[in-house]
Amino acid sequence: MAKRMILMLVSMALLLGGLGLIKVQQFQAMAEQFAAMQPPPEAVTTIVAKRESWPAMVGAIGTVAAVQGVTVAADLPGIVERITFTSGRAVREGEVLVQLDTKQEQAQLAAAQAQLELARLTHERMTGLVQQDAVSRAEYDAAAANHTQAEARINEIRATIARKTIRAPFTGVLGIRQVNLGQYLSGGDPIVPLQSLNPIYVNFGVPQQDVAQMRPGREVRIVAEDLGGAGFTGRITAVDSVVDETTRNVQVQATLANPGGKLRPGMFVHTQVTLGSAQDVIALPASSINYAPYGDSVFVVTEMKGPQGQTYKGVRQQVVKLGPARGDQVAVLDGVHPGEEIVTSGVFKLRNGVAVLVNNSVQPANSSAPKPEDK
């Protein structure tokens, strides 16, 4: 009985051991199959890197500002009697814009002139009498003072009349009129904006590391998209002495000719300052750059070998040093060599060693001077 039991137990142990060995072999085979499997390739677009010559320049967003710009205002209170300008017209320095009512001042001037005539006669009479010792020296001095005071009073009234004739302080272009005939103006009330448009300023900020190269006289290229991409050329005339604590930028001011007044104060423009000789770079589309806190990188397409020794087209992540941007392109200063095939789209889904399928039927934007599409 005992022998039968032992024989049964041994048989069961052998059976279970055989089944376990078979399962282990099956799991090993499955693991080998999974290891040999490759995920499907990722579809990407690529470009062959080539070296280009880029001029060394600093680009920035600028704002147009008038060399001289004011809102002409009333100096003294009064009623608008005459308006001699129309909105948007060019005017010359000293040209009359608005005449305020001066009837009261004209009446005061007439009275003061009569008082001056009396003071002059009294002074002349006192001059003869004092020489004859007929009057005291004090009476003569009083008559002389009255004559001088009458002259000063006339000059004061004339100055008031002149201040109620509002003139253009400089040559420029007027804005929109803000007064009407018969309107009462208080001192300081606006009448019309006046801007000097030729020449004109462009103000823009540059990073503090580029300030040393922003020397007065250096050429600046300005492009206004609102004017159909029209270009203007000017020169740096001033560099601010203070660095902005928030942006760490320094304000630079360029002066340029503005014939016809095409550029207007407040307009948005692109500025480019040429710094010197051209620089050799690898120009790639901005979509090909994988930006990351630990460093920027690109993916290089190359032939790779899988676990079983088979070859496939995969990608290698390469850290790069970036330079300036120009339109849709970014300059790569180091990390990419001419002739290498660089991924230009689909970067976000790649990692080292991933298989790729190149399809260049549709390419991302890659223009150094892109223009917005008409809609």
Helices and strands as residue ranges (DSSP letters): H 2-36, E 42-48, E 51-73, E 78-83, E 90-91, E 96-100, H 103-131, H 137-163, E 165-167, E 172-174, E 184-185, E 190-207, G 208-213, E 219-224, G 225-227, E 230-243, E 249-256, G 259-261, E 268-285, G 286-288, E 297-305, E 311-319, E 321-326, E 329-334, E 341-345, G 347-349, E 356-358
